[in-house]
Amino acid sequence: MSMSQSMLQLLLGSDAAVRRLLRYGAVGLALYAVSLSQLWFQAAAGSAPLRAMSLFAIILLGLTMLLMVRIDARRFPAQEEFVHFVLAATMLVAVG
């Protein structure tokens, strides 16, 4: 095992459940960052450009999730990705 692999395993753990939990935390943090940046953008520019940006983000998110379901359906089950999409899209619409 190389040094980089051992450091990665030390930081992320060797248990698959822990890595999955960290991945969900990272995705949640990214969604919060997108939401906060949209709030800042709305305060600076008004609401019209924000709606377009929210729609663009929702479309890209949906296409990415659809692609991942098509590429690796075992790791990204369609029902779970649909629930994640609805949650993320709802958050983006609520912010916008």
Secondary structure as UniProt FT lines:
FT   HELIX           3..12
FT   HELIX           16..45
FT   HELIX           48..71
FT   TURN            73..75
FT   HELIX           78..95
//
